[in-house]
Amino acid sequence: MDQVQEITEGLTAAILQSSEYIRYQEARQEIARYPILKKRADEFRKRNYDLQSSNADIFREADELRQEYAYITQNAIVWEYLDSESALCRVLQRVSWKIMEKLNFDLGFGDR
């Protein structure tokens, strides 16, 4: 196994042991016990992802999305699932950004 693969395996093991990952797995298992809540939470997640990937007025659209799904996101089980997922995603983003930063990876797209 080459060095990059070995280090990747070590990083993956560290993430699997992180408090963020453990919290996310616990929240995922808890919400799985409530299929209707899980379905609604996943609808919210998909709409939120689509919004962030679009060219829409993100602030107005995000506010509308929050209002539309307020009834579901106020549920403690759903909130823990969404919040723990977000925390894990931030860990993964920091790792990715750190790697790209150290590699001097150009993320620019010309003059855009």
N, C-alpha and C positions, 0 to 999 in steps of 0.2 A: 504494500500500500504506500502510495507516495505521501509526502509531508502534508500537502493540502488536504487530502482525504482524511488523514489521521487527525489533523487539527479540527476539521469539520465534524468528525465523530465526537471529539472531545467537547466542542462547542454545543453540539446537539445534546449530549449527555448533561451538560451544565444547564441548558435551557429546560430540559425535562425535570431537573431537580429544583428549578427556581420557584420561588413563592408565587410568582405570577402564573406560571404554567400549572402548578398544583391547584391554585385558586380557580383558574379557568376550568380545569377538569372537574373539580367538585361542583362548580356552578352548572357545567354542561350536564353532568349526571343528574343534578337536582331538577333542572328544567325538563329533562327527558321524561321525568315522571308525570309531567303535565303536557300531553301532546298538543292540546289547543293553545296553551301559552307559548309553547315552542314554535308552533306554526305562526302565530301572530308576531312573535319576536323575530323570526326569520323573515317574515314579510317586511318588517321595519328595517332589518339589516340590509335586505336587498334594495329597498327603496333608497335608503341612506347611501349605500354604495353607488347605486346608479346616479344619484344626485351629485355625489362628489366626482363622478367620472364625466359629468355632462358640462355643457357650456351655459347652463342656466344661471340665473341670479341666485347664487348659492345661499345667501343670507335670507332672502325672502322665502325661498323654497324650503330651506331647513326649518324655518319658523313654522311654516305650514305643516311640514312633516311632523314636527314635535307636537303641534296642536292636534293633528289627526290621530296620532298614536299615544296621546297623553294617558289615556285610560290603561294602556298596556305597560307603558314604561314606568308607571307609578307602582306597579306590582313589584314587591321586594325580590321575588325570585327572578323575574325578568330583568330587573335593574342589575342584580348581581351578575347575571349571565352577560349582559351587555357591557357592564363596567369591567368585569374580569377579562373579557375578550379584548376590550380596548387597551387594558394594561399590558396584556401579552403582546398585542400588536405594536405597542410603543417600544417594548423590549426588542422585538424583531426589527423594527425600523431603525433603532439606535445602532444595532449591530450592523445592519446593511449600510447605513450612512457612514459609520466609522470605517468600514472596509473601503467604501468608495472614496472617502476623504483621504485615507492613507495611500491609496493607489493613485491619487490624483486623477480620478476618473472624471472625464468631462461630461457633465449632465446637461450642459447647455444645448440649445437648439438654434444656433446661429443668432439672429437678431430678434428672436421671439422672446 
